[in-house]
């Protein structure tokens, strides 16, 4: 019987959100691709066989129609080549073109370098443990409704971040965002601000931005929305007349508690089927990644 449980925390949530945010920016700058476009191409690069739109959709956890649209855009850019299925001429399988392989490999190298520098720079055993984590993610279909197994390419075991990572991070952010909206009528940023205030009771916007790694403008927007719903109050800072202190209200604390349970359930669903040792390692790694990322931004 499994005894360990994943520890849901704002540090864990911040690490996963920042992976998506940083990767999205680097991908856009290096290749002009969206996050989903890159993940689709990276899966084709990683696979040892051609893949159909249906298989790509299952792996990426998107609708087949969405995967088809992505493939059409990538075909227009001459990054993929379609191959008919010998058994069913109506089914098309896809592989990367030479240009697609070059672009995807170059973009991934830049993303991996940026993520490593941001999250792993102060961790001496990072490569060894991350390759173990990579295998963990490749063999466990945490969030998919049914198991899915693909044959990895020859270089898969050499990469610190496999396609599973990119799919997993985005899926977790999407699930948390949906939960914040459906259960609380909040954006994910608004929930995070409210949750931190529930922990601290009161804080100034600069402290909130620093702890959550949000921009001051994002905190200001969240403050406005939360204030309108009377989930927090703002008052002049007694130690700085130009500043503001934010304080969570009783209704804000109540909503934060409800949402935190829902967010923790999402986190738990994203870490099922793991051994106690795996869970212990992940709990430690989320905290270590958070500390490394904060220090990289200092």
C-alpha positions in Angstrom: 0.0 0.0 0.0 1.3 3.4 -1.0 2.1 5.6 2.0 3.7 8.7 0.5 1.5 11.4 -1.1 2.5 14.3 -3.3 2.8 17.5 -1.4 0.8 20.3 -3.2 2.3 23.7 -2.6 2.6 27.1 -4.2 6.2 26.2 -4.9 5.2 23.1 -6.9 2.6 25.1 -8.8 5.1 27.9 -9.5 7.7 25.5 -10.9 5.2 23.9 -13.3 3.8 27.2 -14.4 7.2 28.8 -14.9 8.4 25.8 -17.0 5.5 26.4 -19.4 6.0 30.2 -19.4 9.8 30.1 -19.9 9.6 27.3 -22.5 6.9 29.1 -24.5 9.0 32.3 -24.7 12.2 30.5 -25.8 10.3 28.4 -28.3 8.7 31.5 -29.8 12.0 33.4 -30.0 14.0 30.5 -31.4 11.6 29.1 -34.0 8.4 31.1 -34.2 6.4 28.1 -33.0 3.7 28.0 -30.4 4.1 25.7 -27.4 1.7 23.1 -28.9 3.3 23.2 -32.3 6.7 22.6 -30.8 5.5 19.8 -28.6 4.0 18.1 -31.6 7.2 18.4 -33.7 9.3 17.3 -30.7 7.2 14.2 -30.4 7.8 13.4 -34.1 11.5 14.0 -33.6 11.5 11.7 -30.6 9.5 8.9 -32.2 11.1 6.0 -34.1 8.1 5.7 -36.4 5.6 7.9 -38.3 2.6 9.0 -36.3 -1.0 9.6 -37.2 -3.0 12.7 -36.3 -5.0 10.5 -33.9 -1.9 9.2 -32.1 -0.5 12.7 -31.8 -3.8 14.0 -30.4 -3.9 11.2 -27.8 -0.4 11.9 -26.7 -0.8 15.7 -26.6 -4.2 15.4 -24.9 -5.9 17.6 -27.5 -8.8 17.0 -29.9 -8.0 15.3 -33.2 -9.3 18.3 -35.1 -6.8 20.5 -33.2 -4.0 18.1 -34.0 -5.0 18.1 -37.7 -5.0 21.9 -37.7 -1.5 21.9 -36.2 -0.3 19.4 -38.7 -1.7 21.5 -41.6 0.2 24.6 -40.3 3.4 22.6 -40.0 2.9 21.2 -43.5 2.5 24.7 -44.9 5.8 25.6 -43.3 7.4 22.5 -44.9 8.3 21.1 -41.4 6.4 17.7 -41.8 5.8 15.2 -44.6 2.7 13.1 -44.8 2.9 9.4 -45.6 -0.2 7.2 -46.5 -0.9 4.1 -44.4 -0.4 0.9 -46.4 -3.3 -0.7 -44.7 -5.7 2.2 -45.0 -5.1 4.8 -47.6 -7.5 7.2 -45.8 -5.1 7.4 -42.8 -2.0 9.7 -43.1 1.1 9.3 -40.9 3.5 12.1 -40.4 7.3 12.5 -40.1 9.5 15.5 -39.9 11.0 16.9 -43.0 14.7 17.6 -43.1 14.0 21.2 -42.4 11.6 20.2 -39.6 14.2 18.0 -37.9 16.8 20.7 -38.0 14.4 23.4 -36.7 13.0 21.2 -33.9 16.4 19.9 -32.8 17.8 23.5 -32.7 14.8 24.8 -30.8 14.8 22.0 -28.3 18.5 22.5 -27.6 17.8 26.2 -26.8 14.8 25.3 -24.6 16.7 22.6 -22.7 19.6 24.9 -22.1 17.3 27.7 -20.8 15.4 25.3 -18.5 18.5 23.7 -17.2 20.1 27.1 -16.4 16.9 28.3 -14.7 15.9 25.3 -12.7 19.0 23.0 -12.4 22.0 25.3 -12.2 22.8 24.8 -8.5 22.0 21.0 -8.4 25.1 18.8 -8.8 23.1 15.6 -9.3 20.5 17.2 -11.6 21.2 15.2 -14.8 21.2 11.8 -13.1 17.9 12.5 -11.2 16.2 14.2 -14.1 16.9 11.2 -16.4 15.3 9.0 -13.7 12.3 11.4 -13.6 12.2 11.3 -17.5 11.8 7.5 -17.4 9.1 7.9 -14.7 7.1 10.3 -16.9 7.6 8.1 -20.0 6.2 5.0 -18.4 3.3 6.5 -16.5 0.2 8.0 -18.2 -0.8 10.2 -15.3 -3.5 12.3 -16.8 -4.6 10.4 -19.9 -7.9 8.6 -19.9 -6.2 5.5 -21.3 -2.7 4.2 -21.5 -0.6 5.2 -24.4 2.8 3.8 -25.4 5.1 5.1 -28.1 8.5 3.8 -29.1 11.1 6.5 -28.2 13.8 7.5 -30.6 17.5 6.7 -30.2 18.3 10.0 -28.6 15.4 9.9 -26.1 17.5 8.6 -23.2 20.0 11.4 -23.7 17.6 14.3 -23.4 16.8 15.8 -20.0 13.3 16.8 -21.0 11.3 14.3 -23.1 8.0 15.1 -24.9 6.1 13.8 -21.9 7.4 16.7 -19.8 6.1 19.4 -22.1 2.7 17.7 -22.4 2.5 17.2 -18.6 3.4 20.7 -17.6 0.8 22.2 -20.0 -1.9 19.8 -19.0 -1.4 20.6 -15.3 -1.5 24.3 -15.9 -4.7 23.9 -18.0 -6.3 21.7 -15.4 -5.5 24.2 -12.6 -6.7 27.1 -14.7 -10.0 25.3 -15.4 -10.5 24.5 -11.7 -9.9 28.1 -10.7 -12.4 29.3 -13.2 -15.1 26.6 -12.7 -14.9 26.4 -8.9 -14.1 30.0 -8.1 -14.6 32.2 -11.1 -11.0 33.2 -10.9 -8.0 33.2 -13.2 -5.1 31.1 -12.2 -3.1 34.2 -11.3 -5.9 35.5 -9.1 -6.1 32.2 -7.3 -2.4 32.2 -6.7 -2.5 35.7 -5.2 -5.5 34.8 -3.0 -3.8 31.6 -1.9 -0.6 33.4 -0.9 -2.5 36.0 1.1 -4.4 33.2 2.8 -1.0 31.9 3.9 0.5 35.3 4.9 -2.7 37.0 5.9 -1.3 40.3 4.6 1.4 41.4 2.2 2.4 44.2 -0.2 2.2 43.7 -4.0 5.9 43.7 -4.4 6.3 40.8 -1.9 3.5 38.9 -3.7 5.1 39.4 -7.1 8.5 38.2 -5.8 7.2 35.1 -4.1 4.9 34.0 -7.0 7.4 35.2 -9.7 4.6 37.3 -11.2 5.0 40.7 -12.8 3.8 43.7 -10.8 1.2 44.4 -13.5 -0.2 40.8 -13.1 -0.5 41.3 -9.3 -2.2 44.7 -9.9 -4.7 43.1 -12.2 -5.4 40.3 -9.8 -5.8 42.8 -6.9 -8.4 44.7 -8.9 -10.5 41.7 -9.6 -10.2 40.2 -6.1 -11.1 43.6 -4.6 -14.2 43.9 -6.7 -15.4 40.6 -5.3 -14.5 41.7 -1.8 -12.1 38.7 -1.5 -9.3 41.1 -0.2 -9.0 44.6 1.0 -6.3 47.2 0.4 -5.0 49.8 2.9 -2.1 52.2 3.0 1.2 50.7 4.2 1.8 52.1 7.7 5.6 52.0 7.1 5.4 53.4 3.6 2.8 56.0 2.8 3.2 55.4 -0.9 2.7 51.6 -0.6 -0.3 49.4 -0.1 -0.9 46.4 2.1 -3.3 43.7 0.9 -5.3 41.6 3.3 -7.5 38.6 2.6 -11.1 38.9 3.7 -13.1 36.2 5.5 -14.9 35.3 2.2 -11.5 35.2 0.5 -10.1 32.8 3.0 -13.1 30.6 2.6 -12.9 30.5 -1.2 -9.1 30.0 -1.0 -9.6 26.9 1.2 -12.1 25.4 -1.2 -9.9 26.1 -4.2 -6.8 24.8 -2.5 -8.4 21.4 -1.9 -9.5 21.3 -5.5 -6.0 22.2 -6.7 -4.4 19.6 -4.5 -6.8 17.0 -6.0 -5.6 18.0 -9.5 -1.9 17.7 -8.3 -2.7 14.2 -6.8 -4.3 13.1 -10.1 -1.1 14.1 -11.9 1.1 11.9 -9.8 -0.8 8.6 -9.6 0.8 5.2 -10.1 4.2 6.2 -8.6 6.1 4.4 -5.9 6.8 5.9 -2.5 10.4 6.5 -3.5 9.3 8.3 -6.7 6.9 10.5 -4.7 9.6 11.4 -2.1 12.0 12.3 -4.9 9.4 14.5 -6.7 8.4 16.3 -3.4 12.1 17.2 -2.9 12.7 18.1 -6.5 9.8 20.6 -6.7 11.2 22.5 -3.8 14.7 22.3 -5.1 13.7 23.5 -8.5 11.7 26.4 -7.0 14.8 27.5 -4.9 17.1 27.2 -7.9 14.7 29.2 -10.1 14.3 32.0 -7.6 18.1 32.2 -7.2 18.6 32.3 -11.0 16.3 35.4 -11.1 17.9 37.2 -8.2 
